[in-house]
Every structure is written in C-alpha cells, then in structure tokens.
Amino acid sequence: MPPEARSSIDAQLAPYRRRHAEVRWLPPGSWHLTLLFLGAVAPTRVAELAALVDGVAQVAPAFAAQVEGGSGRMSDRHGVAWLRLGPGARELIALADRLATDCPADVTLSGPPRRTPSAHLTVARRADDAVVADLREERLGRLRVAWTVDSIALLRSHLDRDGARYDTLHEAALYAPAG
C-alpha cells in the first residue's frame, strides 16, 4: 500500500483503536494484501519464487483497489479483524489464483502453498465480537480508501511474541497497460 493509503486507514481506525484497546492492532507498516501463504521455504528456493513473482507480474496489469468496510472472524482462541476490498477484489483473487497455480507444490517445507481465501487487509488480532461488529457496521466511522495495486512482493515473516514483522525479499511491478 502506498503511504497515503496507510495514513488514511490509520486515521480512520483511530476511534476503533480507542474503543477497543484490548485488541492487538497491527502497525500500519505491517499491513499487506496476502496472495499466497507459503510457510517455511528453504533459502535455496527463494530465487525460484522470485522468478515466479516476476512471471506473474509481467502478465498482470496494475489495478485500482478500494477498502469498503470491515469484518472479521472469531475462532476458539482469538479472532482476526480485517478490512474488505470492494473494487479490486476480483483482480487480487485472480493474482492469488495465478500464483497458486504456478507455484510448485513442493516449494515449502510445511505443506503445499495456500491461496488467500478472500481479498482483505488484516488490521487486528486477538479481536472479539465487539470490534468485529463495530468494523462490520462502521459504527465509529466509514472505512474507505482507494489506491493502485502496482506490484507483487515476496515477503519473509518473522514471528515473535509481539506479532509478525516482514522483510521484502523481492518485488516486481505489475505491468501498466497502455491507454
């Protein structure tokens, strides 16, 4: 996400963070649209994944995306809260499908890659029913921002007790159609 879009969503989420301080809100710098969950990958396979990202980016056009409200999911232990994509959701899922189709099943050390189930931007963990309901109903203000999705990045995640932090290993620009 471009910095302007992050700043806009960060400001729009401020009243939600104040009301739901017990939720673990993710820092804006960690926000990203996940396409494919890989799990553990041997360092020797990273170049292969970078080539995959390049190949998909060469044939996928940049597209407009827009957050349109929030949602979430509760599980036995902790819930997750996210912002839904409206425009751009179809294109994002098409990118995820292409990556999943072209990704070798044996690239990970922990099972086959999994495509993201929906177009969303995760903003909180340890969410509860109250924050999910407030986001879904936009009770504390509208949640809207638009930007152009113009690249695919291969990220490495580092998990620790404070959550995940991400390093960009490779990034490829989506092509910009003439027009």
N, C-alpha and C positions, 0 to 999 in steps of 0.2 A: 504494500500500500504506500502511496506517496505520503510524505509528511503532513500535507494539508488535510488529507482524509483522516489520518490518525488523530490529528489535533481536533478535528471537528467531532469525531466519535468520542474521543476522550472527554471533551467538554459536555457532550450530550449525555454521557454516562455519569457525570458528576453527581446529580441528585440520586441516582440509583446506588452509587457507592456510599453516599452519606446515609441513606436509609438502611442499607444492607451491609453494614461494616463488617459483619461476621463472615461474609463471603470472601473467598480468596480471589480478588480481582487480578487479572493478568495485566502486566505492564504493557502499554501500547507498543513498545519496541518489540514485543514477542508476538504480536498479532500477525497472522498469516492465513491464507486460504489454503488448506491442505487438499492436495490432489490424490496422493497415494501414500499409504503408511507402509514403510519398508521394514522396520525393525532393524536388528543388528545386521550389518553388512561388512564383509571383510574389506580391509583397505585396498586390496588388490582389485576389487570390483568397482571402485569409485569412478575410474576413468570410463568404464563401460556404461555406468549410469549417466555420467556427464554427456557421453555421446548420444544416449537415448533422449535426454532432455534437449540437446541440440537438434536432433532429428525431428522431434515433435514440434519444437518451436519454429522450425523452418517452414512448416506447412500450416500452422495455426495462426490465424490473424489476431491482432490485438482487439480487445472488445471493451465496451462500456459495462461497468458493474455498478450496482446500487444496493446498499443496505436498506432493507424495508422492514424494520421492526425486529423484535427479539423473540426468543423461545428458549427451550432447554429440555433437559431430560433428567429424571430422577432415577437413581439406581439404589441398590441396597445400602451402599455406604455413602457415596457422595454424588451430588448432581453436578451437571455441567450446564452453563448458560451460554447462549450464543446469539449472534445477530444473523438474521436470514438475508440471503441475497434474493432480490427480485430480478430485475434485469441483469443479465449476465450469468444467471444460474445455469441455464441450458449450456452455454458455452463452457463454463467451468466444468460441468459434469462431462461434456464431450472431451475436454482435455484430459480429465481423470481417466475416462474410458480408454483413450488412446494410449496413455502411459501404461495403464494396467495391461492392456492387450500386448503391447510391445515389450514389456519388462519380462526378462527371464524369470521363471518361477523359482529357480534355484539361486537367485542373486542374494537372498537373505540367509542368515544363519538360524532364523527363528520362524520359519514357515513362509508360505507364499505372500507376496505383497497384497495389500487390501486397498481397494479403491475407497475414497471417501463416500459415505452414504448420502450426503446432501451438501448443497452449497451453503456454507456457513462460516462465520468468523467467531471462534471461541473467545469469550471475554472473561469468563469466571469459572472457577472450580469450587468444590465444596458448596455448591449452590443448594438452595432449599426451594420448596414450593412457592414461598412468598416472592422471592426475587424472580423466579421464572414467570409467575403470574404477572408481576409488575412489568417485566420486559415485554411479555406477550401482549398485554393490554396497553402498553406505552403510557402507564398511569402517571409517570413522572416526567413526561415529555417525549416528543417524537424522536425516533431514532432513524435518521436519514442521512446518507452521504453517498455521493457518486464519484467514481474515478475511472480511469482507464487501466485495465489489466494489460500490461505490455511486456511481461516477462514471466519465465518459469525459473524457480530457484531450487537447487538441490541443497537441502539443509541437513545438518547433523545436530541432533538434540543431545543435550547433557542434562540428565535428571538428577536433582538433589532435593534436599528437604524443603527448599524454597520454591520448588517448581522446576520448569524446564527453561533452559537457555539454549539459543540456537546460533550456530555458525553457518554462514553461507559457504558451501564448498564449490558451487558452480552456478552461474546464472546465464540464461540465454534469452535474448529478446525475441518476442513473438513478431512475426513479420507484419509490416504495416501496409495494407493493401493500397494501391494507387487510387486516387479519387479525389 
